[in-house]
Amino acid sequence: MSAEQVSSLCEQLVKAVTVIMDPASTQRYRLEALKFCEEFKEKCPICVPCGLKLAEKTQTAIVRHFGLQILEHVVKFRWNNMPRLEKVYLKNNVMGLISSGTQSILEEESHIKDVLSRIVVEMIKREWPQHWPDMLKELDTLSKQGETQTELVMFILLRLAEDVVTFQTLPTQRRRDIQQTLTQNMEKIFSFLLTTLQQNVNKYRRMKTDLAQEPKAQANCRVGIAALNTLAGYIDWVALSHITADNCKLLEMLCLLLNEPELQIGAAECLLIAVSRKFWRSPSWRFPLTFFLSTFYDCEVGNIVTSCVIWQLREITAGSKQGKLEDRKPLMVLFGDVAMHYILSAAQTADGEGLVEKHYVFLKRLCQVLCALGSQLCALLGSDSDVETPANFGKYLDSFLAFTTHPSQFLRSSTQITWGALFRHEVLSRDPLLLAMIPKYLRASMTNLVKVGFPSKTDSPSCEYSRFDFDSDEDFNAFFNSFRAQQGEVMRMACRLDPQTGFQMAGEWLKYQLTSPVDTGPMNSKTGEGLCSIFSPSFVQWDAMTFFSESVISQMFRTLDKDEIPVNDGIDLLQLVLNFETKDPLILSCVLTNVSALFPFVTYRPEYLPQVLSKLFASVTFEVIEESKFVVSVQAPRTRAVKNVRRHACSSIIKMCRDYPQLVLPNFEMLYNHVKQLLSNELLLTQMEKCALMEALVLISNQFKDYERQKVFLEELMAPVAGLWLSPEMQRVLSDPEAFISYVGADNKIADPVLEDPSGLNRSRISFCVYTILGVVKRARWPAATEEAKAGGFLVGYMPSGSPIYRNPCTEQVLKLLDNLLALIRTHNNLYMPEMVARLGETFAKALDMLEVEKNAILGLPQPLLELYDSPVYKTVLERMQGFFCTLYDNCFHILGNAGPSMQQDFYTVEGLATQLLSSAFINLNNIPDYRLRPMLRVFVKPLVLSCPSEYYETLVCPMLGPLVTYLHARLSQKWQVINQRSMLCEDEAADDNPESQEMLEEQLVRLLTREVMDLITVCCVSKKGVEHNTTAAVDGDDDEAMATDVTPPASAELTELGKCLMKQEDVCTALLITAYTSLSWKDTLSCQRTTTQLCWPLLKQVLPGNLLPDAVSWFFTSVLKGLQTHGQHDGCMAALVHLAFQIYEALRPRYTELKAVMEQIPDIQRDSLEQFDSKLLNPTLQKVADKRRKDHFKRLISGCIGKPLGEQFRKEVHIRNLPSLFKKVKPSLETDVLENEDGEGLTALFEP
């Protein structure tokens, strides 16, 4: 084409680009222009001359960028089909653009530099080193032309390292060729980078003070920054010898640059990467990885995921090689006088210039450098190497402590992992310098535990730093809670080395708080005038002190021998706490925690137990206004702070009776009388508080170790409950949904929804009965020792296996109440029938809906901080009714879930138990919402089934689980179908009835229910010892981004006895298999991965010996392939599903030719390759190829059905051809599988990572 045609086409392209970038353009014109440009790039044969013309520096930056994009497109998508001369022409012109086709380094736009370097790297990836051996020489020549070219060369080298090593965006053989050549030339590359850095830094230092040469100085500075960034891309993976060459010249240079303001961040980044390499894998590094990972996720909350954490995680997940400890010894040069001086002086200078974002980022990097240095020291010291404790270890600790006491909460938190490693280290933990640092660290922790620094406030120097690190107070709160937990762990490690000092400091702080006046601050609590809010100065100090004392005192009791415990000091502190009086609920809650922390001292002085009990019982009835104890109704709106105090006191009593029952037993009568006195006033306590106290009594009664005595006591304790629960009126109410709605007041219309609640007392009576039954079932037990149980009359015989059979003293009482409990469950389930929902009163129309708190928890929405304490527990009578239904439903199923482990054979032999359960708990499930079905499965079905003796599998478990699993499969399938179709619905149809927030909630509930169902099936069917649980249990709302990728289940995964029993029942077996394999294509990645790795193969393997229908076999295999289509974008799921598909095909293909027909339907499958795979599989005389190679071949066969991420589904695929391999070809042996050479990789496949 002539020059005129090129010019004409370029003019049209310029106009099109101008229209695209002009904000005033209409959408129609912009789309037309965009279409024209894209069609030009795809189809025009003269892209190269047009792109070069548009890239000339006489054009505007936007046009030049588009021209370079055209050239990049040509290289990426047309290179394989271009004639050799055209490739050379393009390469020479691009190198010419670098040489003379760009503006000066200070004027050129960064996006122009970026795209120009990308073009060169794309050519390198396709031609170097085989067809472009002089590439490095050409770059070296370019760099000698000036700063502009040198900076571009740095960009090219950096991007090359990122594409080849970091992101690995090219085929295996090309990546191996390029990386090997880079490694061979690394000495020259490193020398070039260091020389470039040194020369430009020297020039910059000479000229920066001369105003006349300021542009020249800035140009050299730019090159220096680019050189540091490029070094950062190589230091991470090159041999350590390059980093430590010439007496650690690189490290020395980086330390010097820490005091150069313009270059210090880049230098710190390089230093950090160098020192951070692979320390977490060394034998001496024992700090838990989970602790480290929690730091990563907490940091992420505040948008401050630090580069150190990312690099460390990347190396852990990539499985990169661990360097020898010996190679890392030179890194200890950073503990030398010179290096330590530069690091510390740079930190002091940056900190002394106030809070400037640039300096703050630099401080974070330096802090991470010190952390990594400490970790390297922990790795090297005490290992086989001859490294000794550095002479500057004391100076290092002082500087590290300075970061721990910095106003920035983030910097403080960054030091905790390293402190833990130091305190835990076998050698360093005995070092006098570190032992001397413990009091200082604990003193710093006393400050750091105080929760200040909220971004919205100005009451602390930390607030200003938090505004850089956190988006909101909720983000900061989540971060700080995790930070405090880390501190608690590290403080306990420190106190293990010096327990006395920690206890002494805790005592001093506690005494100080007990005598300090209360300062509520500017924000009073809504609970009452003059009371603290969670932001009050007094409360944050009390809160911090309580956490500190709890941590150090508990560790002291674990560390010191009995005769070393400072009993007198502890008792003195306990007396001070018991004598302290306050009407502030937040402070009183802290006081109760201190009572619990100091309670172990009472084991040495039992005479103080009555005083402790008195303090706790006074707090059980705590009210802000004393008189309200006698006049308040049970429905009065208490704030959460008051409720928390009362619950805290009840929990403390239960904990005391659980952990120290022998200590409390002599005071049982006093305790019993006190509880009876409190229970005599029906309005004084909530139902939960009453039952908590009764639970404490039951726990002590377990120490009677006398069946008859305990049975009489439980009969007396439950007499009021039995009288109420078995009364004719209650039986009528519990059996009839209409009567129940009327009794609890759900059909009323309330005029004052805040105060008026005429049926509150009726609800409280039902709650009291259910709470009490639950408490007794949960807590009543026989003695743990068989001889004691036998002597006390608890042992009634032995199982055929020889295991003892016990009887529970609560059995008789509880079984009397069982019929009405099942009637209540049946009635509660029937409340969700449409005709019953219609009977709810106007005020209570949404009484069966979820509480807002539950919705927020499922959606992962944080609650406003103040509302956690200052808001009423229930703001309206509707919320109170919702809370009643929710708690009642959960507690009924908790009783049934605990009945099996508690009463054992006495429960499982109840006549017609399976029928009774099916006609109560499992009735009307179609109308039960997902948020009620989940707790039923978790707290009732799962524990009931798991604790059931094998003798009752066929009479109880199978009749119950078969219909249940069948129903759950149908229900979930329907719900997932709705979710899948939802995107196709017209927005107008769904807008009013089902807003987006409701859809999100429903989808998340379906996911959580799916996980619950699959978890139930898994724990019932598969033995834990046979399956590696590669993913940790997720909490509600957890997503699946952090799933494991190595998920191949071990061959020993076996079914449990229960699983085998279930699989013998044809209907149950069918339900389990269909549910397991259908779930693979439901859009919940976490559930899919767990089911694939733990459940699917063990279930199928159980039925393999039988005669499966061909259609069934095809369906199982197709289900796995559908799962791959849905979840293939997730590495963890993809690996597990490919493994499962491979297992099924290999096991069943010899018997079922239908599987081959399924394989032939996979898009883009290579038929000849499939034939070869099949012939190897079906011919047993041929020698088997290695399992990994067979699996890799199979994965290639089914690649057409493996789903891709949305971002890659419509991306045009880039094809990079392999060049003649640099590896020496080895003559294949007779055993070599020809199939594995089909990609031309030969033996190189053996070295794939």
Summary of the structure (lengths in Angstrom):
residues: 1249
radius of gyration: 36.0
end to end distance: 48.1
largest distance: 109.5
contacts: 4005
relative contact order: 0.03
helix: 70%
strand: 1%
